Amino acid sequence: MFCSKCGAQIPDDAQSCPQCQESVQKANPPQPAASAQAKPVEIKSGLVQAILVTVFCCLPFGIVAIVYGARVSGLVAAGDISGAQEAARKSNMWSWLSFAIGLLSYAAYIFFSFLAAPR
């Protein structure tokens, strides 16, 4: 530890500086900030799921799911946890809607292909 007045080195257990006799005040150790103590919030954005359903199922609704999924990390970084949770929920909803419409479209295509096939 060093003296704040003259800069001399002071033993840790000293009550005053040995050179200038300035009284030594023990500094409190710095406390970590409240945000550093808080556990970081992790919200599953559903972005990977949204990309997969966009590629394999239904492009228009999948794009909407990607947009909502991409917003999640930005909202968490801005501190808007409820907004991030809502965006993740909407991303998940649009992903499932895209999956269902894609599945129904493939089923309808196969069904009508068998109907139109010559016998």
N, C-alpha and C positions, 0 to 999 in steps of 0.2 A: 504494500500500500504506500501511497505517496502523499506528502503534505500538500494541501491545496494552496498554502500561502507561499512556501519557499521551494517546494518541489523535492525536498529531501525524502529519502526512503525511510519509512516508519515501520517498526515491527508491528505485526498484527495485533498483539495484545497491549500496545502502548496507549496511554490516555492522552499524551501530548507529544508534539514533535520534539525530538532531542536537540534540534538546532535552533528553532525560533520559538519554542515553547507554546506554539499555537495548539489550542485544544482540538483533539481529533474527534470528528463525528463519524460514527459508523454508518455507512450507507446501507440502506435496505436493498436486498437483491431485487432486481427488476421482476415484476410480476408479469406473466404472460398475458397477452390481451385476451379478452373474453372470446373473441372470434377464433383465436388459436386453440382455446380450450374446448370449444364446441365441436362436436363430432360433425364432419362434413355430411351434408345431405346427399344421398344417392337415390336418384329416381330413374327407373328403367324407362328410357325414352321409346323403345319399340322401333327404333330406326332400322335395325337390321331386318326385322320382320316386315316392315313397310317396304323396304327395297325388294325383298324376295317376292312379296305378293304383287308388286308392281311389275316385276319382270315376268312372273309365271302366271298371273291370274288376270287382273283387270287394271289396265294402265291408268284410266282417269281417276278412279278412287284411290289407287295406290299412290299417286302423286300427292293427293291431299294428305294421305297418311305420312308421307315423307316430309312434307312441309311442317306438319305438327310435331313430328318426331325430332326434326332438326331444331326446333325452337326450344326444346326442353333444356339443353345445356346452357344456352344463353340466358334463359330465365333464372336458372339456378345460380349462375354467376352474378346476375343482377340482384339476387336476394329475393326474388319473387317465387317463393316455394309453392304457394297455392296456384299461381299461374302455370308453373312448370308441371305440377300434378295434373292440372286440367288439360294442358297440351298433351301430356303422355296418355291421359285417358282418351282424348279424341283421336290420337294417333292409333291407339289400340282398336278403337271402335271402327275407324275407317279401314284398318288392315283386315279386320274380320269381315267387314262388309265387302271389301274387294275380293277376299278369298271366297266368300259365299257366291258372289255374282260370277266369278270366274269358274267355279265348280259347276254352277247351274248352266253356264254357257257351254262348257265342254260336254255336259250330259245331254243338253238339247241338241248339240251338233251331232253327237253319236246317235241319238235317237232318230233324228231326221235323216241321217245318212242311211240307216237301216231301212227306213220307210221308202226312201227314194231309190234304193238299190233295185235293179231289174231282177225278176225271178225267172 
